Amino acid sequence: MTSAQHDIQVPLVDLAAQHQKLAPEIETAIARVVSSSRFIGGPEVQRFETDFAAYCECRYAVGVASGTAAIELTLRALDIGPGDEIITTPFTFFATAEAIIQTGATVVFADIDPITYNLDPMAVQRAVTPRTRALLPVHLYGRPADLDGLHAIADGHDLALIEDAAQAHGARYHGQRAGSLGAAGCFSFFPSKNLGALGDAGAIVTNDETLAARVRSLRDHGRTSKYLHQEVGFGHRLDALHAAVLSAKLPHLDRNNARRRELAARYNELLAGTDLVLPAGDNGTESVYHLYVVRTPQRAAIIDGLKAAGVESGVHYPVPLHLQPALRAMHLGHGTFPVSEAAADTVLSLPLYPEMTEAQQDHVVAALRRLVG
Ligand SMILES: Cc1ncc(COP(=O)(O)O)c(C=O)c1O
């Protein structure tokens, strides 16, 4: 290894590099909000909602405080609560299930497809009961779930299909934008997401005017006017500051997603022929590679070896939700969802972000090739 190679550090994501690229636009947006003193609601939030709805090819977008709030408020706006069952994946970030539980509804897990890591429609079909009200697929790592298969089940049983698109801003399923294919799409703008705010933020998108209006009210204390509250809601609004920053970043999203796809294709080429299991092909979807995830039984050793070479990696996610301590009351032990458990034991996220240089990527690949067969 040359000393130049040794000096290369590759983080899993590099938000500082992203900020540097867009700093003038972001700082202008922040200054505009500060000088307007309109920190809650107002034109910045409206503008972002209009722009994000158009981007997602939906009629409405409602900005909220986080991706978790987006899911919970959508479920509540559909009058989902105690006694209802929602089917989702155990192989996701905890918030997907948490939002369901916060409504008082029951989470029902179904196992995933071993190739795409997304909900397996056959497993979902087996989990449907007379109490099922909605399906909540997650487009994990930016790759849309099998929405045709899930729609067939939802339509057959009169269920709502709600997309957890927190990792899939701009992804497409048979040409249509992620988030636009069901009753509502729920997005997170957590800073490291493909479209990230400067803190917690989220949105729902929908073509259903009634649903949008109900979420708009629920996010703002169930208000219908300044001091009239139609129902008990939440303080889950999107801040104007985040909305302004998101509006500044949104025009760059497609280009950044295209770069992620290029880098993913380059990883696929450079890692072909190794023992690593690479991400599945597109098959009618257009993933936006929120994460580039490979599989290997030697994960722990590879993480250590990469670290020694200055390469950060991650695991999304090491513990499937049915095995989380917080959900122990569900009494779902090891072996209940074997495909999710096997994925949790072997997935490894490699560095991928639009600002990553080819030299950095070559460094990751060279380090990996020394570690795997
Ligand atoms: C799949 C998924 N669902 C929900 C969330 C929750 O979003 P937030 O952190 O904005 O509440 C996240 C991200 O953090 C996520 O990755």
PDBQT file of the ligand as one rigid body, heavy atoms in Angstrom, charges set to zero:
ROOT
HETATM    1  C1  LIG A 401     -37.353   3.185   7.271  1.00  0.00    +0.000 C 
HETATM    2  C2  LIG A 401     -37.498   4.327   8.237  1.00  0.00    +0.000 A 
HETATM    3  N1  LIG A 401     -38.702   4.607   8.770  1.00  0.00    +0.000 NA
HETATM    4  C3  LIG A 401     -38.879   5.630   9.623  1.00  0.00    +0.000 A 
HETATM    5  C4  LIG A 401     -37.840   6.436   9.992  1.00  0.00    +0.000 A 
HETATM    6  C5  LIG A 401     -38.084   7.508  10.997  1.00  0.00    +0.000 C 
HETATM    7  O1  LIG A 401     -37.759   8.773  10.547  1.00  0.00    +0.000 OA
HETATM    8  P1  LIG A 401     -37.335   9.931  11.600  1.00  0.00    +0.000 P 
HETATM    9  O2  LIG A 401     -36.005   9.567  12.137  1.00  0.00    +0.000 OA
HETATM   10  O3  LIG A 401     -37.318  11.158  10.753  1.00  0.00    +0.000 OA
HETATM   11  O4  LIG A 401     -38.406   9.976  12.642  1.00  0.00    +0.000 OA
HETATM   12  C6  LIG A 401     -36.561   6.194   9.452  1.00  0.00    +0.000 A 
HETATM   13  C7  LIG A 401     -35.382   7.016   9.729  1.00  0.00    +0.000 C 
HETATM   14  O5  LIG A 401     -34.858   7.439  10.588  1.00  0.00    +0.000 OA
HETATM   15  C8  LIG A 401     -36.392   5.111   8.569  1.00  0.00    +0.000 A 
HETATM   16  O6  LIG A 401     -35.181   4.831   8.047  1.00  0.00    +0.000 OA
ENDROOT
TORSDOF 0
